[in-house]
Amino acid sequence: MKNRVLLVDDEPNVLNALKRTLMDESLDIVTVTCPKKALHVLETQAFKVVVSDERMPEMSGSDFLSLVRKKHPDTIRMMLTGHASLESTLKAVNCGEIYRFFLKPWNDLEIVLALRAAIEKYDLEAYNRRLLNTVRRQTQEMKALEIKFPGISTVEKDSSGRVILPEVSDDEISRLITECNDEFY
């Protein structure tokens, strides 16, 4: 997936300033001036990160990010606001489970570094989800094999913890080791 970022703010000049801040980054940036349109865009495109303003006419950023969390839980959510109240901050953190919270005017370097970290977090979590799915699939395959061939997954070990292969002769093991070594070298 591309490093796609959705920026949502009702002020076009803020969106343009953010795009200038991020122009040297390898990001596919989409800007939207209203949260309802942003929700539609999220239905048609996948984003790693969404950055939203808090105060917008038709919907607060907290409410918007809460909907993003429900519909796209893997997307990393960040908030940018010029009017931080304790109530809006708590709502954003608790309902939208935001990753970072920034005040306007922002520090360009902090925004860039936070977006890099958010994308890295997204990628790591996606990798972990793929690994978990692989482990789950392999566990199911092992269970199916165990049903078909009872005892196939049972491993005997000697007193020092080495695996015992009673049905395989030492000569056969040596041959297999040699075969494996020849294959890899």
CORHUSUL-V554777 format. One record per backbone hydrogen bond with DSSP energy under -0.5 kcal/mol. NH is the residue of the N-H (numbers start at 1). CO is the residue of the C=O. E is the energy in kcal/mol with one decimal. If there is no record, write none. Layout:
# CORHUSUL-V554777
NH;CO;E  NH;CO;E
This chain:
# CORHUSUL-V554777
4;2;-2.1  5;28;-2.5  6;49;-2.5  7;5;-0.5  7;30;-2.9  8;51;-3.0  9;32;-1.8  12;10;-0.7  14;11;-0.9  15;11;-1.7  16;12;-2.5  17;13;-2.0  18;14;-2.4  19;15;-2.4  20;16;-2.2  21;17;-2.2  22;18;-1.9  23;20;-0.9  25;22;-1.8  27;25;-1.9  28;3;-2.3  29;27;-0.8  30;5;-2.6  32;7;-2.4  38;34;-2.0  39;35;-2.3  40;36;-1.5  41;37;-2.5  42;38;-2.4  43;39;-1.0  43;40;-0.6  44;40;-0.9  44;41;-0.8  45;41;-1.9  48;4;-2.2  49;4;-1.4  50;76;-2.6  51;6;-3.1  52;78;-2.3  53;8;-2.2  54;80;-0.7  56;54;-0.8  61;54;-3.2  64;60;-2.6  65;61;-3.2  66;62;-1.8  67;63;-2.0  68;64;-2.3  69;65;-2.4  70;66;-1.8  71;67;-2.6  72;68;-3.2  75;72;-1.6  76;48;-2.9  78;50;-2.9  79;100;-2.3  80;52;-3.0  81;102;-2.5  85;83;-0.8  89;85;-2.4  90;86;-2.6  91;87;-2.4  92;88;-2.5  93;89;-2.4  94;90;-3.0  95;91;-2.8  96;91;-0.9  96;92;-1.1  97;93;-0.6  98;92;-0.9  99;77;-4.2  100;77;-0.8  102;79;-3.1  104;81;-2.8  108;106;-0.6  111;107;-2.2  112;108;-2.5  113;109;-2.8  114;110;-2.4  115;111;-2.5  116;112;-2.3  117;113;-2.4  118;114;-2.5  119;115;-2.5  120;116;-2.4  121;117;-2.5  122;118;-2.6  123;119;-2.8  124;120;-2.5  125;121;-2.6  126;122;-2.5  127;123;-2.4  128;124;-2.5  129;125;-2.3  130;126;-2.2  131;127;-2.5  132;128;-2.6  133;129;-2.3  134;130;-2.2  135;131;-2.6  136;132;-2.5  137;133;-2.5  138;134;-2.7  139;135;-2.4  140;136;-2.1  141;137;-2.3  142;138;-2.5  143;139;-2.3  144;140;-2.3  145;141;-2.5  146;142;-2.6  147;143;-1.9  148;144;-2.2  149;145;-3.5  152;149;-2.1  154;151;-1.4  156;164;-0.6  158;162;-2.6  161;158;-1.9  164;156;-3.3  165;163;-0.5  166;164;-0.6  168;165;-1.6  173;169;-2.3  174;170;-2.5  175;171;-2.3  176;172;-2.4  177;173;-2.5  178;174;-2.5  179;175;-2.5  180;176;-2.5  181;177;-2.7  182;178;-2.6  183;179;-1.8  184;180;-1.9  185;181;-1.5
